[in-house]
């Protein structure tokens, strides 16, 4: 979960609380646990899954293409 919060904090400019809040929001919309939402984000950034929640498509692209 720490890694996912870090991705959100860096990619969106959030503080840790804002990053956690987004994880909670996405988890609720996707009907998964917060841990599962965090894993989805990490897997998407690492490119180990084809599934990316719509809320994170742009973020994942930005993180993957960052120098």
PDB file of N, H, CA, C and O in Angstrom:
ATOM      1  N   UNK A   1       0.834  -1.195   0.000  1.00  0.00           N
ATOM      2  CA  UNK A   1       0.000   0.000   0.000  1.00  0.00           C
ATOM      3  C   UNK A   1       0.874   1.254   0.000  1.00  0.00           C
ATOM      4  O   UNK A   1       0.501   2.271  -0.583  1.00  0.00           O
ATOM      5  N   UNK A   2       2.019   1.184   0.642  1.00  0.00           N
ATOM      6  H   UNK A   2       2.323   0.357   1.116  1.00  0.00           H
ATOM      7  CA  UNK A   2       2.926   2.328   0.684  1.00  0.00           C
ATOM      8  C   UNK A   2       3.401   2.690  -0.717  1.00  0.00           C
ATOM      9  O   UNK A   2       3.499   3.869  -1.056  1.00  0.00           O
ATOM     10  N   UNK A   3       3.691   1.690  -1.523  1.00  0.00           N
ATOM     11  H   UNK A   3       3.611   0.732  -1.248  1.00  0.00           H
ATOM     12  CA  UNK A   3       4.145   1.941  -2.897  1.00  0.00           C
ATOM     13  C   UNK A   3       3.050   2.620  -3.707  1.00  0.00           C
ATOM     14  O   UNK A   3       3.323   3.567  -4.444  1.00  0.00           O
ATOM     15  N   UNK A   4       1.835   2.154  -3.583  1.00  0.00           N
ATOM     16  H   UNK A   4       1.613   1.384  -2.984  1.00  0.00           H
ATOM     17  CA  UNK A   4       0.722   2.753  -4.323  1.00  0.00           C
ATOM     18  C   UNK A   4       0.501   4.200  -3.888  1.00  0.00           C
ATOM     19  O   UNK A   4       0.266   5.072  -4.725  1.00  0.00           O
ATOM     20  N   UNK A   5       0.575   4.456  -2.591  1.00  0.00           N
ATOM     21  H   UNK A   5       0.765   3.748  -1.911  1.00  0.00           H
ATOM     22  CA  UNK A   5       0.444   5.838  -2.118  1.00  0.00           C
ATOM     23  C   UNK A   5       1.569   6.695  -2.673  1.00  0.00           C
ATOM     24  O   UNK A   5       1.354   7.855  -3.026  1.00  0.00           O
ATOM     25  N   UNK A   6       2.760   6.134  -2.750  1.00  0.00           N
ATOM     26  H   UNK A   6       2.935   5.192  -2.463  1.00  0.00           H
ATOM     27  CA  UNK A   6       3.890   6.866  -3.311  1.00  0.00           C
ATOM     28  C   UNK A   6       3.692   7.187  -4.778  1.00  0.00           C
ATOM     29  O   UNK A   6       4.040   8.280  -5.226  1.00  0.00           O
ATOM     30  N   UNK A   7       3.139   6.254  -5.528  1.00  0.00           N
ATOM     31  H   UNK A   7       2.857   5.366  -5.164  1.00  0.00           H
ATOM     32  CA  UNK A   7       2.846   6.484  -6.943  1.00  0.00           C
ATOM     33  C   UNK A   7       1.853   7.627  -7.085  1.00  0.00           C
ATOM     34  O   UNK A   7       2.040   8.522  -7.909  1.00  0.00           O
ATOM     35  N   UNK A   8       0.811   7.596  -6.292  1.00  0.00           N
ATOM     36  H   UNK A   8       0.659   6.869  -5.622  1.00  0.00           H
ATOM     37  CA  UNK A   8      -0.201   8.653  -6.351  1.00  0.00           C
ATOM     38  C   UNK A   8       0.360   9.988  -5.879  1.00  0.00           C
ATOM     39  O   UNK A   8       0.066  11.029  -6.466  1.00  0.00           O
ATOM     40  N   UNK A   9       1.159   9.962  -4.829  1.00  0.00           N
ATOM     41  H   UNK A   9       1.397   9.117  -4.352  1.00  0.00           H
ATOM     42  CA  UNK A   9       1.738  11.207  -4.312  1.00  0.00           C
ATOM     43  C   UNK A   9       2.649  11.844  -5.353  1.00  0.00           C
ATOM     44  O   UNK A   9       2.592  13.053  -5.578  1.00  0.00           O
ATOM     45  N   UNK A  10       3.473  11.045  -5.976  1.00  0.00           N
ATOM     46  H   UNK A  10       3.520  10.063  -5.793  1.00  0.00           H
ATOM     47  CA  UNK A  10       4.390  11.562  -6.987  1.00  0.00           C
ATOM     48  C   UNK A  10       3.662  11.939  -8.274  1.00  0.00           C
ATOM     49  O   UNK A  10       3.878  13.017  -8.828  1.00  0.00           O
ATOM     50  N   UNK A  11       2.805  11.047  -8.738  1.00  0.00           N
ATOM     51  H   UNK A  11       2.630  10.172  -8.288  1.00  0.00           H
ATOM     52  CA  UNK A  11       2.131  11.255 -10.019  1.00  0.00           C
ATOM     53  C   UNK A  11       1.081  12.341 -10.015  1.00  0.00           C
ATOM     54  O   UNK A  11       0.851  12.991 -11.035  1.00  0.00           O
ATOM     55  N   UNK A  12       0.444  12.541  -8.881  1.00  0.00           N
ATOM     56  H   UNK A  12       0.631  12.013  -8.053  1.00  0.00           H
ATOM     57  CA  UNK A  12      -0.625  13.534  -8.803  1.00  0.00           C
ATOM     58  C   UNK A  12      -0.270  14.730  -7.921  1.00  0.00           C
ATOM     59  O   UNK A  12      -1.017  15.706  -7.863  1.00  0.00           O
ATOM     60  N   UNK A  13       0.874  14.651  -7.236  1.00  0.00           N
ATOM     61  H   UNK A  13       1.481  13.857  -7.284  1.00  0.00           H
ATOM     62  CA  UNK A  13       1.255  15.741  -6.348  1.00  0.00           C
ATOM     63  C   UNK A  13       0.477  15.741  -5.044  1.00  0.00           C
ATOM     64  O   UNK A  13       0.306  16.785  -4.415  1.00  0.00           O
ATOM     65  N   UNK A  14       0.008  14.574  -4.641  1.00  0.00           N
ATOM     66  H   UNK A  14       0.147  13.726  -5.152  1.00  0.00           H
ATOM     67  CA  UNK A  14      -0.780  14.452  -3.419  1.00  0.00           C
ATOM     68  C   UNK A  14       0.116  14.322  -2.199  1.00  0.00           C
ATOM     69  O   UNK A  14       1.286  13.951  -2.301  1.00  0.00           O
ATOM     70  N   UNK A  15      -0.462  14.639  -1.029  1.00  0.00           N
ATOM     71  H   UNK A  15      -1.412  14.941  -0.946  1.00  0.00           H
ATOM     72  CA  UNK A  15       0.177  14.228   0.211  1.00  0.00           C
ATOM     73  C   UNK A  15      -0.298  12.794   0.483  1.00  0.00           C
ATOM     74  O   UNK A  15      -1.145  12.267  -0.239  1.00  0.00           O
ATOM     75  N   UNK A  16       0.252  12.176   1.520  1.00  0.00           N
ATOM     76  H   UNK A  16       0.940  12.604   2.106  1.00  0.00           H
ATOM     77  CA  UNK A  16      -0.069  10.770   1.792  1.00  0.00           C
ATOM     78  C   UNK A  16      -1.552  10.551   2.083  1.00  0.00           C
ATOM     79  O   UNK A  16      -2.105   9.522   1.694  1.00  0.00           O
ATOM     80  N   UNK A  17      -2.195  11.479   2.746  1.00  0.00           N
ATOM     81  H   UNK A  17      -1.746  12.315   3.062  1.00  0.00           H
ATOM     82  CA  UNK A  17      -3.624  11.346   3.066  1.00  0.00           C
ATOM     83  C   UNK A  17      -4.463  11.412   1.793  1.00  0.00           C
ATOM     84  O   UNK A  17      -5.382  10.613   1.613  1.00  0.00           O
ATOM     85  N   UNK A  18      -4.156  12.347   0.921  1.00  0.00           N
ATOM     86  H   UNK A  18      -3.409  12.996   1.066  1.00  0.00           H
ATOM     87  CA  UNK A  18      -4.885  12.460  -0.341  1.00  0.00           C
ATOM     88  C   UNK A  18      -4.706  11.199  -1.180  1.00  0.00           C
ATOM     89  O   UNK A  18      -5.651  10.725  -1.811  1.00  0.00           O
ATOM     90  N   UNK A  19      -3.497  10.662  -1.182  1.00  0.00           N
ATOM     91  H   UNK A  19      -2.729  11.047  -0.669  1.00  0.00           H
ATOM     92  CA  UNK A  19      -3.236   9.432  -1.941  1.00  0.00           C
ATOM     93  C   UNK A  19      -4.068   8.280  -1.376  1.00  0.00           C
ATOM     94  O   UNK A  19      -4.660   7.516  -2.138  1.00  0.00           O
ATOM     95  N   UNK A  20      -4.118   8.151  -0.067  1.00  0.00           N
ATOM     96  H   UNK A  20      -3.637   8.772   0.552  1.00  0.00           H
ATOM     97  CA  UNK A  20      -4.927   7.097   0.544  1.00  0.00           C
ATOM     98  C   UNK A  20      -6.401   7.290   0.227  1.00  0.00           C
ATOM     99  O   UNK A  20      -7.112   6.327  -0.059  1.00  0.00           O
ATOM    100  N   UNK A  21      -6.858   8.539   0.278  1.00  0.00           N
ATOM    101  H   UNK A  21      -6.280   9.321   0.510  1.00  0.00           H
ATOM    102  CA  UNK A  21      -8.262   8.818  -0.040  1.00  0.00           C
ATOM    103  C   UNK A  21      -8.597   8.388  -1.464  1.00  0.00           C
ATOM    104  O   UNK A  21      -9.674   7.842  -1.704  1.00  0.00           O
ATOM    105  N   UNK A  22      -7.687   8.626  -2.414  1.00  0.00           N
ATOM    106  H   UNK A  22      -6.812   9.069  -2.219  1.00  0.00           H
ATOM    107  CA  UNK A  22      -7.958   8.190  -3.788  1.00  0.00           C
ATOM    108  C   UNK A  22      -7.990   6.675  -3.875  1.00  0.00           C
ATOM    109  O   UNK A  22      -8.837   6.116  -4.573  1.00  0.00           O
ATOM    110  N   UNK A  23      -7.090   6.002  -3.183  1.00  0.00           N
ATOM    111  H   UNK A  23      -6.402   6.456  -2.616  1.00  0.00           H
ATOM    112  CA  UNK A  23      -7.138   4.539  -3.159  1.00  0.00           C
ATOM    113  C   UNK A  23      -8.480   4.048  -2.619  1.00  0.00           C
ATOM    114  O   UNK A  23      -9.066   3.109  -3.158  1.00  0.00           O
ATOM    115  N   UNK A  24      -8.958   4.681  -1.561  1.00  0.00           N
ATOM    116  H   UNK A  24      -8.482   5.444  -1.123  1.00  0.00           H
ATOM    117  CA  UNK A  24     -10.260   4.310  -0.991  1.00  0.00           C
ATOM    118  C   UNK A  24     -11.383   4.535  -1.996  1.00  0.00           C
ATOM    119  O   UNK A  24     -12.245   3.674  -2.167  1.00  0.00           O
ATOM    120  N   UNK A  25     -11.378   5.682  -2.658  1.00  0.00           N
ATOM    121  H   UNK A  25     -10.677   6.382  -2.519  1.00  0.00           H
ATOM    122  CA  UNK A  25     -12.420   6.002  -3.634  1.00  0.00           C
ATOM    123  C   UNK A  25     -12.439   5.001  -4.784  1.00  0.00           C
ATOM    124  O   UNK A  25     -13.502   4.522  -5.179  1.00  0.00           O
ATOM    125  N   UNK A  26     -11.275   4.690  -5.312  1.00  0.00           N
ATOM    126  H   UNK A  26     -10.411   5.079  -4.991  1.00  0.00           H
ATOM    127  CA  UNK A  26     -11.202   3.737  -6.423  1.00  0.00           C
ATOM    128  C   UNK A  26     -11.637   2.351  -5.952  1.00  0.00           C
ATOM    129  O   UNK A  26     -12.350   1.650  -6.670  1.00  0.00           O
ATOM    130  N   UNK A  27     -11.220   1.955  -4.767  1.00  0.00           N
ATOM    131  H   UNK A  27     -10.641   2.524  -4.184  1.00  0.00           H
ATOM    132  CA  UNK A  27     -11.618   0.654  -4.224  1.00  0.00           C
ATOM    133  C   UNK A  27     -13.144   0.555  -4.128  1.00  0.00           C
ATOM    134  O   UNK A  27     -13.728  -0.468  -4.485  1.00  0.00           O
ATOM    135  N   UNK A  28     -13.774   1.609  -3.650  1.00  0.00           N
ATOM    136  H   UNK A  28     -13.299   2.441  -3.360  1.00  0.00           H
ATOM    137  CA  UNK A  28     -15.234   1.607  -3.542  1.00  0.00           C
ATOM    138  C   UNK A  28     -15.893   1.499  -4.910  1.00  0.00           C
ATOM    139  O   UNK A  28     -16.822   0.711  -5.094  1.00  0.00           O
ATOM    140  N   UNK A  29     -15.417   2.286  -5.870  1.00  0.00           N
ATOM    141  H   UNK A  29     -14.663   2.926  -5.721  1.00  0.00           H
ATOM    142  CA  UNK A  29     -16.017   2.255  -7.213  1.00  0.00           C
ATOM    143  C   UNK A  29     -15.784   0.920  -7.919  1.00  0.00           C
ATOM    144  O   UNK A  29     -16.632   0.468  -8.689  1.00  0.00           O
ATOM    145  N   UNK A  30     -14.648   0.294  -7.662  1.00  0.00           N
ATOM    146  H   UNK A  30     -13.959   0.661  -7.036  1.00  0.00           H
ATOM    147  CA  UNK A  30     -14.319  -0.982  -8.302  1.00  0.00           C
ATOM    148  C   UNK A  30     -14.849  -2.186  -7.508  1.00  0.00           C
ATOM    149  O   UNK A  30     -14.762  -3.327  -7.962  1.00  0.00           O
ATOM    150  N   UNK A  31     -15.397  -1.914  -6.320  1.00  0.00           N
ATOM    151  H   UNK A  31     -15.467  -0.987  -5.952  1.00  0.00           H
ATOM    152  CA  UNK A  31     -15.916  -2.968  -5.434  1.00  0.00           C
ATOM    153  C   UNK A  31     -14.832  -3.980  -5.070  1.00  0.00           C
ATOM    154  O   UNK A  31     -15.036  -5.193  -5.123  1.00  0.00           O
ATOM    155  N   UNK A  32     -13.671  -3.436  -4.698  1.00  0.00           N
ATOM    156  H   UNK A  32     -13.504  -2.451  -4.654  1.00  0.00           H
ATOM    157  CA  UNK A  32     -12.556  -4.268  -4.246  1.00  0.00           C
ATOM    158  C   UNK A  32     -12.023  -3.674  -2.948  1.00  0.00           C
ATOM    159  O   UNK A  32     -12.398  -2.569  -2.558  1.00  0.00           O
ATOM    160  N   UNK A  33     -11.148  -4.416  -2.290  1.00  0.00           N
ATOM    161  H   UNK A  33     -10.843  -5.314  -2.607  1.00  0.00           H
ATOM    162  CA  UNK A  33     -10.528  -3.898  -1.069  1.00  0.00           C
ATOM    163  C   UNK A  33      -9.501  -2.823  -1.431  1.00  0.00           C
ATOM    164  O   UNK A  33      -9.070  -2.725  -2.580  1.00  0.00           O
ATOM    165  N   UNK A  34      -9.123  -2.036  -0.456  1.00  0.00           N
ATOM    166  H   UNK A  34      -9.473  -2.115   0.477  1.00  0.00           H
ATOM    167  CA  UNK A  34      -8.105  -1.007  -0.678  1.00  0.00           C
ATOM    168  C   UNK A  34      -6.785  -1.662  -1.077  1.00  0.00           C
ATOM    169  O   UNK A  34      -6.063  -1.140  -1.926  1.00  0.00           O
ATOM    170  N   UNK A  35      -6.474  -2.785  -0.477  1.00  0.00           N
ATOM    171  H   UNK A  35      -7.060  -3.210   0.213  1.00  0.00           H
ATOM    172  CA  UNK A  35      -5.243  -3.503  -0.813  1.00  0.00           C
ATOM    173  C   UNK A  35      -5.287  -3.961  -2.272  1.00  0.00           C
ATOM    174  O   UNK A  35      -4.282  -3.874  -2.977  1.00  0.00           O
ATOM    175  N   UNK A  36      -6.436  -4.445  -2.724  1.00  0.00           N
ATOM    176  H   UNK A  36      -7.252  -4.516  -2.150  1.00  0.00           H
ATOM    177  CA  UNK A  36      -6.568  -4.863  -4.123  1.00  0.00           C
ATOM    178  C   UNK A  36      -6.435  -3.680  -5.068  1.00  0.00           C
ATOM    179  O   UNK A  36      -5.813  -3.798  -6.124  1.00  0.00           O
ATOM    180  N   UNK A  37      -7.006  -2.554  -4.706  1.00  0.00           N
ATOM    181  H   UNK A  37      -7.511  -2.458  -3.848  1.00  0.00           H
ATOM    182  CA  UNK A  37      -6.876  -1.354  -5.536  1.00  0.00           C
ATOM    183  C   UNK A  37      -5.413  -0.927  -5.615  1.00  0.00           C
ATOM    184  O   UNK A  37      -4.926  -0.562  -6.686  1.00  0.00           O
ATOM    185  N   UNK A  38      -4.719  -0.971  -4.492  1.00  0.00           N
ATOM    186  H   UNK A  38      -5.114  -1.267  -3.622  1.00  0.00           H
ATOM    187  CA  UNK A  38      -3.297  -0.621  -4.474  1.00  0.00           C
ATOM    188  C   UNK A  38      -2.510  -1.568  -5.367  1.00  0.00           C
ATOM    189  O   UNK A  38      -1.633  -1.137  -6.116  1.00  0.00           O
ATOM    190  N   UNK A  39      -2.818  -2.842  -5.291  1.00  0.00           N
ATOM    191  H   UNK A  39      -3.530  -3.193  -4.683  1.00  0.00           H
ATOM    192  CA  UNK A  39      -2.128  -3.838  -6.128  1.00  0.00           C
ATOM    193  C   UNK A  39      -2.410  -3.592  -7.606  1.00  0.00           C
ATOM    194  O   UNK A  39      -1.517  -3.734  -8.441  1.00  0.00           O
ATOM    195  N   UNK A  40      -3.652  -3.223  -7.936  1.00  0.00           N
ATOM    196  H   UNK A  40      -4.378  -3.108  -7.258  1.00  0.00           H
ATOM    197  CA  UNK A  40      -3.997  -2.914  -9.333  1.00  0.00           C
ATOM    198  C   UNK A  40      -3.139  -1.767  -9.844  1.00  0.00           C
ATOM    199  O   UNK A  40      -2.631  -1.822 -10.964  1.00  0.00           O
ATOM    200  N   UNK A  41      -2.977  -0.735  -9.037  1.00  0.00           N
ATOM    201  H   UNK A  41      -3.391  -0.690  -8.128  1.00  0.00           H
ATOM    202  CA  UNK A  41      -2.186   0.418  -9.449  1.00  0.00           C
ATOM    203  C   UNK A  41      -0.720   0.033  -9.638  1.00  0.00           C
ATOM    204  O   UNK A  41      -0.103   0.398 -10.639  1.00  0.00           O
ATOM    205  N   UNK A  42      -0.176  -0.688  -8.697  1.00  0.00           N
ATOM    206  H   UNK A  42      -0.677  -0.984  -7.884  1.00  0.00           H
ATOM    207  CA  UNK A  42       1.230  -1.109  -8.790  1.00  0.00           C
ATOM    208  C   UNK A  42       1.440  -1.985 -10.016  1.00  0.00           C
ATOM    209  O   UNK A  42       2.385  -1.768 -10.774  1.00  0.00           O
ATOM    210  N   UNK A  43       0.568  -2.977 -10.222  1.00  0.00           N
ATOM    211  H   UNK A  43      -0.200  -3.153  -9.606  1.00  0.00           H
ATOM    212  CA  UNK A  43       0.679  -3.862 -11.384  1.00  0.00           C
ATOM    213  C   UNK A  43       0.575  -3.087 -12.689  1.00  0.00           C
ATOM    214  O   UNK A  43       1.298  -3.369 -13.644  1.00  0.00           O
ATOM    215  N   UNK A  44      -0.321  -2.116 -12.729  1.00  0.00           N
ATOM    216  H   UNK A  44      -0.909  -1.887 -11.953  1.00  0.00           H
ATOM    217  CA  UNK A  44      -0.491  -1.317 -13.942  1.00  0.00           C
ATOM    218  C   UNK A  44       0.773  -0.514 -14.250  1.00  0.00           C
ATOM    219  O   UNK A  44       1.215  -0.459 -15.397  1.00  0.00           O
ATOM    220  N   UNK A  45       1.345   0.102 -13.232  1.00  0.00           N
ATOM    221  H   UNK A  45       0.985   0.058 -12.300  1.00  0.00           H
ATOM    222  CA  UNK A  45       2.566   0.901 -13.425  1.00  0.00           C
ATOM    223  C   UNK A  45       3.725   0.002 -13.847  1.00  0.00           C
ATOM    224  O   UNK A  45       4.543   0.396 -14.679  1.00  0.00           O
ATOM    225  N   UNK A  46       3.800  -1.187 -13.287  1.00  0.00           N
ATOM    226  H   UNK A  46       3.136  -1.507 -12.611  1.00  0.00           H
ATOM    227  CA  UNK A  46       4.878  -2.113 -13.626  1.00  0.00           C
ATOM    228  C   UNK A  46       4.652  -2.792 -14.972  1.00  0.00           C
ATOM    229  O   UNK A  46       5.558  -3.431 -15.508  1.00  0.00           O
ATOM    230  N   UNK A  47       3.449  -2.656 -15.517  1.00  0.00           N
ATOM    231  H   UNK A  47       2.713  -2.137 -15.082  1.00  0.00           H
ATOM    232  CA  UNK A  47       3.143  -3.264 -16.806  1.00  0.00           C
ATOM    233  C   UNK A  47       2.889  -4.757 -16.733  1.00  0.00           C
ATOM    234  O   UNK A  47       3.027  -5.461 -17.733  1.00  0.00           O
ATOM    235  N   UNK A  48       2.521  -5.243 -15.562  1.00  0.00           N
ATOM    236  H   UNK A  48       2.409  -4.671 -14.750  1.00  0.00           H
ATOM    237  CA  UNK A  48       2.278  -6.681 -15.406  1.00  0.00           C
ATOM    238  C   UNK A  48       0.807  -7.058 -15.536  1.00  0.00           C
ATOM    239  O   UNK A  48       0.428  -8.197 -15.264  1.00  0.00           O
ATOM    240  N   UNK A  49      -0.024  -6.099 -15.955  1.00  0.00           N
ATOM    241  H   UNK A  49       0.284  -5.173 -16.176  1.00  0.00           H
ATOM    242  CA  UNK A  49      -1.444  -6.365 -16.174  1.00  0.00           C
ATOM    243  C   UNK A  49      -1.943  -5.491 -17.311  1.00  0.00           C
ATOM    244  O   UNK A  49      -1.406  -4.413 -17.567  1.00  0.00           O
ATOM    245  N   UNK A  50      -2.954  -5.958 -17.973  1.00  0.00           N
ATOM    246  H   UNK A  50      -3.391  -6.833 -17.765  1.00  0.00           H
ATOM    247  CA  UNK A  50      -3.596  -5.157 -19.023  1.00  0.00           C
ATOM    248  C   UNK A  50      -4.733  -4.312 -18.458  1.00  0.00           C
ATOM    249  O   UNK A  50      -5.203  -3.378 -19.108  1.00  0.00           O
ATOM    250  N   UNK A  51      -5.175  -4.645 -17.240  1.00  0.00           N
ATOM    251  H   UNK A  51      -4.794  -5.404 -16.712  1.00  0.00           H
ATOM    252  CA  UNK A  51      -6.310  -3.938 -16.648  1.00  0.00           C
ATOM    253  C   UNK A  51      -5.833  -2.717 -15.877  1.00  0.00           C
ATOM    254  O   UNK A  51      -4.983  -2.815 -14.992  1.00  0.00           O
ATOM    255  N   UNK A  52      -6.388  -1.576 -16.223  1.00  0.00           N
ATOM    256  H   UNK A  52      -7.078  -1.496 -16.942  1.00  0.00           H
ATOM    257  CA  UNK A  52      -6.110  -0.334 -15.491  1.00  0.00           C
ATOM    258  C   UNK A  52      -7.446   0.359 -15.266  1.00  0.00           C
ATOM    259  O   UNK A  52      -8.140   0.684 -16.228  1.00  0.00           O
ATOM    260  N   UNK A  53      -7.818   0.593 -14.003  1.00  0.00           N
ATOM    261  H   UNK A  53      -7.253   0.329 -13.221  1.00  0.00           H
ATOM    262  CA  UNK A  53      -9.052   1.334 -13.764  1.00  0.00           C
ATOM    263  C   UNK A  53      -9.014   2.675 -14.504  1.00  0.00           C
ATOM    264  O   UNK A  53      -7.965   3.313 -14.577  1.00  0.00           O
ATOM    265  N   UNK A  54     -10.132   3.092 -15.039  1.00  0.00           N
ATOM    266  H   UNK A  54     -10.984   2.573 -14.979  1.00  0.00           H
ATOM    267  CA  UNK A  54     -10.171   4.305 -15.864  1.00  0.00           C
ATOM    268  C   UNK A  54      -9.620   5.521 -15.133  1.00  0.00           C
ATOM    269  O   UNK A  54      -9.058   6.421 -15.758  1.00  0.00           O
ATOM    270  N   UNK A  55      -9.776   5.554 -13.814  1.00  0.00           N
ATOM    271  H   UNK A  55     -10.232   4.823 -13.306  1.00  0.00           H
ATOM    272  CA  UNK A  55      -9.284   6.684 -13.033  1.00  0.00           C
ATOM    273  C   UNK A  55      -7.770   6.822 -13.099  1.00  0.00           C
ATOM    274  O   UNK A  55      -7.224   7.892 -12.830  1.00  0.00           O
ATOM    275  N   UNK A  56      -7.087   5.725 -13.462  1.00  0.00           N
ATOM    276  H   UNK A  56      -7.530   4.855 -13.680  1.00  0.00           H
ATOM    277  CA  UNK A  56      -5.630   5.716 -13.404  1.00  0.00           C
ATOM    278  C   UNK A  56      -4.949   5.585 -14.761  1.00  0.00           C
ATOM    279  O   UNK A  56      -3.722   5.509 -14.818  1.00  0.00           O
ATOM    280  N   UNK A  57      -5.704   5.556 -15.849  1.00  0.00           N
ATOM    281  H   UNK A  57      -6.701   5.618 -15.802  1.00  0.00           H
ATOM    282  CA  UNK A  57      -5.094   5.374 -17.164  1.00  0.00           C
ATOM    283  C   UNK A  57      -4.063   6.468 -17.445  1.00  0.00           C
ATOM    284  O   UNK A  57      -2.920   6.172 -17.793  1.00  0.00           O
ATOM    285  N   UNK A  58      -4.462   7.715 -17.295  1.00  0.00           N
ATOM    286  H   UNK A  58      -5.391   7.956 -17.012  1.00  0.00           H
ATOM    287  CA  UNK A  58      -3.545   8.827 -17.567  1.00  0.00           C
ATOM    288  C   UNK A  58      -2.365   8.821 -16.595  1.00  0.00           C
ATOM    289  O   UNK A  58      -1.224   9.038 -17.003  1.00  0.00           O
ATOM    290  N   UNK A  59      -2.633   8.578 -15.327  1.00  0.00           N
ATOM    291  H   UNK A  59      -3.560   8.402 -14.995  1.00  0.00           H
ATOM    292  CA  UNK A  59      -1.574   8.533 -14.316  1.00  0.00           C
ATOM    293  C   UNK A  59      -0.554   7.444 -14.644  1.00  0.00           C
ATOM    294  O   UNK A  59       0.652   7.686 -14.596  1.00  0.00           O
ATOM    295  N   UNK A  60      -1.028   6.265 -14.972  1.00  0.00           N
ATOM    296  H   UNK A  60      -2.007   6.068 -15.011  1.00  0.00           H
ATOM    297  CA  UNK A  60      -0.132   5.152 -15.297  1.00  0.00           C
ATOM    298  C   UNK A  60       0.721   5.500 -16.508  1.00  0.00           C
ATOM    299  O   UNK A  60       1.928   5.255 -16.513  1.00  0.00           O
ATOM    300  N   UNK A  61       0.105   6.065 -17.520  1.00  0.00           N
ATOM    301  H   UNK A  61      -0.875   6.264 -17.515  1.00  0.00           H
ATOM    302  CA  UNK A  61       0.862   6.471 -18.715  1.00  0.00           C
ATOM    303  C   UNK A  61       1.943   7.489 -18.346  1.00  0.00           C
ATOM    304  O   UNK A  61       3.088   7.375 -18.781  1.00  0.00           O
ATOM    305  N   UNK A  62       1.575   8.464 -17.557  1.00  0.00           N
ATOM    306  H   UNK A  62       0.645   8.557 -17.203  1.00  0.00           H
ATOM    307  CA  UNK A  62       2.520   9.516 -17.152  1.00  0.00           C
ATOM    308  C   UNK A  62       3.692   8.935 -16.360  1.00  0.00           C
ATOM    309  O   UNK A  62       4.845   9.295 -16.597  1.00  0.00           O
ATOM    310  N   UNK A  63       3.394   8.041 -15.425  1.00  0.00           N
ATOM    311  H   UNK A  63       2.458   7.749 -15.232  1.00  0.00           H
ATOM    312  CA  UNK A  63       4.446   7.449 -14.595  1.00  0.00           C
ATOM    313  C   UNK A  63       5.350   6.558 -15.445  1.00  0.00           C
ATOM    314  O   UNK A  63       6.569   6.564 -15.273  1.00  0.00           O
ATOM    315  N   UNK A  64       4.760   5.799 -16.354  1.00  0.00           N
ATOM    316  H   UNK A  64       3.770   5.794 -16.493  1.00  0.00           H
ATOM    317  CA  UNK A  64       5.551   4.889 -17.176  1.00  0.00           C
ATOM    318  C   UNK A  64       6.461   5.630 -18.161  1.00  0.00           C
ATOM    319  O   UNK A  64       7.518   5.121 -18.533  1.00  0.00           O
ATOM    320  N   UNK A  65       6.058   6.812 -18.577  1.00  0.00           N
ATOM    321  H   UNK A  65       5.200   7.226 -18.276  1.00  0.00           H
ATOM    322  CA  UNK A  65       6.844   7.542 -19.566  1.00  0.00           C
ATOM    323  C   UNK A  65       7.707   8.652 -18.947  1.00  0.00           C
ATOM    324  O   UNK A  65       8.372   9.398 -19.666  1.00  0.00           O
ATOM    325  N   UNK A  66       7.692   8.754 -17.633  1.00  0.00           N
ATOM    326  H   UNK A  66       7.152   8.149 -17.049  1.00  0.00           H
ATOM    327  CA  UNK A  66       8.504   9.791 -16.957  1.00  0.00           C
ATOM    328  C   UNK A  66       9.986   9.452 -17.110  1.00  0.00           C
ATOM    329  O   UNK A  66      10.370   8.283 -17.084  1.00  0.00           O
ATOM    330  N   UNK A  67      10.802  10.472 -17.268  1.00  0.00           N
ATOM    331  H   UNK A  67      10.490  11.422 -17.289  1.00  0.00           H
ATOM    332  CA  UNK A  67      12.251  10.225 -17.413  1.00  0.00           C
ATOM    333  C   UNK A  67      12.878   9.710 -16.134  1.00  0.00           C
ATOM    334  O   UNK A  67      14.082   9.457 -16.095  1.00  0.00           O
TER     335      UNK A  67
END
